[in-house]
């Protein structure tokens, strides 16, 4: 697979053809030493004030190639080019794609020659060429300014490597017809490719800023993968199913998609969860959709039970004491609902639960039994959860024990998610180091991101000072405030966050706007944000809690740790390195 720069295609990219070609290069075999730049800005263009090339491929043993991409319909008449995209938008230009690609490569090579130091002066003389990619059409007509080997069309499928090889051979032959034999010293090496990254990335790559990396990750990681769509197709053929996988595998998104599919199929659906924050987000999400996509009930399981009692005129007095409150929600409320449902049947065609590992308790399942048409044993339900590291409300039961309890009740299909679509490679590495979680080889994402930043503090005063400095730094880099969440194992009043002055930090909610937010790790389970700042980390011993906190970050992770915690981390890292 080629190295892509940037590693994620920008969400601002409108061209479907460019998105496909990006993926083709990313997945192309026998290209591990290639570097492919996408949307490379050219500050000093030969014919324009500034320009851009769709793709620049640096391929050791082959050359350097500028590629212009045109998706949809392409037409040339009387020297004018007309491009029509899938939405029917027509764009007419006098400069054709071959001229654009040619101008781009000559501009880039001139810039390389200018920027290269004395030691690497030869990179400005490396073999180069250009081509045009029109993946949606069959390109047959050739003008006097183009060669057949310069064109990639629908007949090439996704064979982008073959196209670069063809460009290399064709451009080499054309060079030798004019100048004589091409010297081998003009063919780029692996070392040349690495040096060119330094020149091109520093001068041209528009997506280096942390803000852009975060925005790109936001777009890329919210989309369901092909494997996950197959998961929905698989469980659709079965009335009952458990979809499970570690943090970051898209369980919440799949639960939403399953709910929408079932509702549009005419089913009366309840979409449930344990966490009140996720419940609030579910409600906000579906409130913005058309009525035909909205489930009968959306929210927490406890919210549904409370509604059932309230609709029946039952008085609900929630205790203020934490221990009494736990007993109230785990025992008192479900018992009252069970009594009520025995006399007043209320049935759903399907129940869908996110973070299901927190709701597999006998009394809760008894309630579901009465809520479902045909009951829990024969009715339709879909559970999405992490039965490995995120079961932190299960009174000591393992994930396997929870699944065994379900199997004692009825049969169901299992589907395991095996692809992380939330965290960058650096965040995944830190999760593995700290928690010891040995993920399947293909689980962790290959997406490069911002390195995890461990900030070691000798006192709470130092932690406060460094936290305020980081928040000011992120603000200076134009990171949207609502993309930043501070997590702590402590309540806010006991956290260093309570001492921050001059910076507005709201308690996390989906209505929080233009503000950094705060939450306990426990309350943020199942949620995520682009930038996560973990504070008050005195120890890494609580592995499951650490796993939940670390895995909430999509693009950037900062950890404020004490010296003792830092020593723990160092030992964990050494142990991981020694174990290979």
ABEGO torsion letter per residue (X at the ends): XBBBOBABBBAABABAAAAAAAAAAAABBGAAABBBBBGBBBABBAABABBBBABBBBBBGAEBBBBBBBBEBBBBBGGBBBBBBAAGBBBBBABBAAAAAAAAAAAAAAAAAAABBAAAAAAAABBBBBBBBBAABBBABBBAABBAAABBBAAAEABAAAAAAAAAAAAAAAAAAAAEBBBAAABBBAAAAAAAAAAAAAAABAAABAAAAAAAAAAAAABBBAAAAAAAAAAAABABBBBBEBBGAGAAAAAAAAAAAAAAAGBBBBBBBABAAAAAAAAAAAAABBAAABBABBEBAAAAAAAAAAAAGBBBBBBABAAAAAAAAAAAAAAAAAAAAAABBBBBABBBBBGAAAABBAAAAAAAAAABBGEAAABBBBBBBBAAAABAAAGGBBAAAAAAAAAAABBBBBBBBABBAABBAAAAAAAAAAAGBBBBAAABBABBBBBBBBBBBABAAAAAAAAAAAAAAAAAAGBBAAABBBBBABBAAABAAAABBGBBBBBBBAABBGBBBBBBAAAABGBBBABBBBBGBABAABAAAAAAAAAABAABBBBBBBAAAAAAAAAAAAAAAAAX
